[in-house]
Amino acid sequence: MSVSNRTDPLSHIPDALSTTSTNITPPEPVEFDFPLVSQRSEADLEEFGLNMVDDYREFNREVLSWLATQGKDPEKGDGLSQTTIKSTHYKLETVFRWLWSYEGVHY
């Protein structure tokens, strides 16, 4: 099957959630009981300067806050549990470290 014949996996998302909608507001920051950047990721990012660590930390704060406040059902404003967020966070960190390695950013 060619790529152009595949259906869009996001086509079921209502227009209210599209990136052009003005109905989407950034989530309020949420406090987490785990570090937003692991020591390993921080060490990797420090090679590129302190700003990279700060930028990545802020990115994680925004993503995880959204998951905590809207990630389960954005239309209802239901968030995911802290346990799910923590698990997702560490999986995302693993993916980013793989991406940095794959693209030759780190090594």
Contacts in CASP RR format, 6 or more apart in sequence:
PFRMAT RR
TARGET T0000
AUTHOR 0000-0000-0000
METHOD contacts of the structure
MODEL  1
MSVSNRTDPLSHIPDALSTTSTNITPPEPVEFDFPLVSQRSEADLEEFGL
NMVDDYREFNREVLSWLATQGKDPEKGDGLSQTTIKSTHYKLETVFRWLW
SYEGVHY
14 75 0 8 1.000
15 21 0 8 1.000
16 23 0 8 1.000
16 24 0 8 1.000
16 75 0 8 1.000
17 24 0 8 1.000
17 74 0 8 1.000
17 75 0 8 1.000
26 62 0 8 1.000
26 66 0 8 1.000
27 62 0 8 1.000
27 65 0 8 1.000
27 66 0 8 1.000
27 68 0 8 1.000
27 69 0 8 1.000
27 70 0 8 1.000
28 65 0 8 1.000
28 69 0 8 1.000
29 61 0 8 1.000
29 65 0 8 1.000
30 64 0 8 1.000
30 65 0 8 1.000
30 68 0 8 1.000
30 69 0 8 1.000
32 64 0 8 1.000
32 68 0 8 1.000
32 82 0 8 1.000
32 85 0 8 1.000
32 86 0 8 1.000
32 89 0 8 1.000
33 82 0 8 1.000
33 86 0 8 1.000
34 86 0 8 1.000
34 89 0 8 1.000
36 57 0 8 1.000
36 60 0 8 1.000
36 61 0 8 1.000
36 64 0 8 1.000
36 89 0 8 1.000
37 45 0 8 1.000
37 53 0 8 1.000
37 56 0 8 1.000
37 57 0 8 1.000
37 60 0 8 1.000
37 93 0 8 1.000
38 90 0 8 1.000
38 93 0 8 1.000
40 93 0 8 1.000
40 97 0 8 1.000
41 56 0 8 1.000
41 93 0 8 1.000
41 96 0 8 1.000
41 97 0 8 1.000
42 53 0 8 1.000
44 97 0 8 1.000
44 100 0 8 1.000
44 106 0 8 1.000
45 52 0 8 1.000
45 53 0 8 1.000
45 56 0 8 1.000
46 52 0 8 1.000
46 53 0 8 1.000
47 106 0 8 1.000
48 105 0 8 1.000
56 96 0 8 1.000
60 89 0 8 1.000
60 92 0 8 1.000
63 92 0 8 1.000
64 85 0 8 1.000
64 88 0 8 1.000
64 89 0 8 1.000
67 79 0 8 1.000
67 80 0 8 1.000
67 84 0 8 1.000
67 85 0 8 1.000
67 88 0 8 1.000
68 79 0 8 1.000
68 80 0 8 1.000
68 82 0 8 1.000
68 85 0 8 1.000
69 77 0 8 1.000
69 79 0 8 1.000
70 77 0 8 1.000
70 78 0 8 1.000
70 79 0 8 1.000
71 77 0 8 1.000
71 78 0 8 1.000
71 79 0 8 1.000
71 80 0 8 1.000
72 78 0 8 1.000
72 79 0 8 1.000
72 80 0 8 1.000
73 79 0 8 1.000
80 88 0 8 1.000
97 106 0 8 1.000
99 105 0 8 1.000
100 106 0 8 1.000
101 107 0 8 1.000
END
